[in-house]
Amino acid sequence: MEQMRKELLALQEQCAALEPDTGTRNAWDTAILDYAHRFVDGLPEGKAYDTGLSKGDKLLERPVPEDPQPVEEVLDFYLRSVDEPGLNPASGGHLGYIPGGGIYAAALGDYIAAVGNRYAGIYYGSPGAVQMEHALIRWMADLFSFGVQAGGTLCSGGSIANLVAICAARDNRELRPAQYEKAVIYLTDQVHHCIDKALRIAGLEYACVRRIPMDALDQMRVDALAQQVQKDKEDGWIPWLVVASAGTTDTGAIDPLEAIGDLCRRAGMWFHVDAAYGGFFVLTEEGRQKLRGLDMADSLVIDPHKGLFLPYGLGAVLVKDQRHLLRTNYYLANYMQDAYRQEMPSSPADLSPELTRHFRALRLWLPLQLMGLRPFRAALEEKLKLGQYAAEQLGKLPGVALRNPPRLSVVCFRLVADDDALSDQRNLALVDHIKQDGKVFLSSTVIDGRVYVRMAILSFRTHLDTVDYALDQIRLFLAGAENAATGSK
Ligand SMILES: Cc1ncc(COP(=O)(O)O)c(C=O)c1O
């Protein structure tokens, strides 16, 4: 026994480094905060995309060391391997895909959450962490007038939030596997691909997906939807789910939510809206008008790591009736019995597939408390106006055709040429040209078989000067092409 005690004390001494003393913590804090501040302060002058040679490959060669490495060397290696190459999503010049942002206060929220390591899965473990999530879900549910029965959960992002919603829709309808092949899902070609993925993961790969035609504004045609639903009913199918988009990724289009909601109610279908990108525009007057009908959804996805500019890692799913999430996710296990011995508010673990989870509410709650909602509203309004401004300016350029007037803050356009193939090449060349300069970053997409360029304005760091810079780059590219065509230099 004495020997055992000696060995234990020796091991205790060896693992003491896992609890660094105040001096070491201070040294790390200083170095890491210094790094973070240099990073943020350097953003205005830095690139949104770095095509440099370093691609992070050195990470594969670097061993996991047995002994500690100096913090400065580790940070320097990190800078060169991770923060320099590729896309910088923290840059205001990020105008591709759907930009996030990374507001600083959210990082501080993550920091405290990790240091305290509150167990945010079950009320019994950390009533405060759980109530913070409930308070945020309540706030979001109220934003969309979801009513008192509403519930929801914070997820890692929009894809998982959509998956949680699809599973709730499946279970609420009590669909049995034998019925899957008769169940019909209605959506458009512009729905985010995470919906197709969610359907497959939810076991619904062989359900019938009807792609409803769109109008000239890339919105679902409700007349076509109504006709299809009617026909499906007559033919013995089970019209089950409509997935609408409130801000598509490609063009920012918003499906006619009120009309779809109305149809779903009449036909007894579940109405799901993917508002991962567009949802938080509801905080602006213009957005509120454009998003009318969201309150009719049975389930709704909104992403704070898009529309509230948080660092990646926060999506949310809301359901009209919390029981719909409980139906899918609630389980009791023997080893959890203490957590459920008395009546308590519901727990995130009962509303989502996760048990142990990151205390992710704090990364949203802290910024909202420290800064208030006002600057968020202003930034969202600014993004809408920047989208309109960019579209107006692009519309004036010869040889540029807008896909349609932007509904939100994604501007989708195409450089036109004599034939489609040439035009496709020029649009891809424009994206490459802009990437080489790197100060701003645009992405391309394919709609109806044609290449389009997208300017997606959502970062809180994107302002008028950023959009002007992007427009100048497009003008430069057009002038270069013009000169090449006329043979001048
Ligand atoms: C409309 C829409 N839905 C869902 C997603 C998927 O969200 P995430 O990337 O957070 O998983 C995206 C991502 O851009 C999106 O734009």
The ligand as a Gaussian input file, in Angstrom:
#p B3LYP/6-31G(d) Opt

LIG

0 1
 C      -29.380000      28.611000     -46.664000
 C      -28.395000      27.744000     -45.953000
 N      -28.842000      26.683000     -45.266000
 C      -27.993000      25.865000     -44.608000
 C      -26.638000      26.068000     -44.655000
 C      -25.721000      25.118000     -43.938000
 O      -25.261000      25.737000     -42.782000
 P      -23.882000      25.288000     -42.095000
 O      -22.811000      25.571000     -43.101000
 O      -23.827000      26.152000     -40.893000
 O      -23.967000      23.859000     -41.758000
 C      -26.130000      27.154000     -45.357000
 C      -24.682000      27.407000     -45.422000
 O      -24.209000      28.310000     -46.058000
 C      -27.030000      28.023000     -46.028000
 O      -26.603000      29.074000     -46.723000

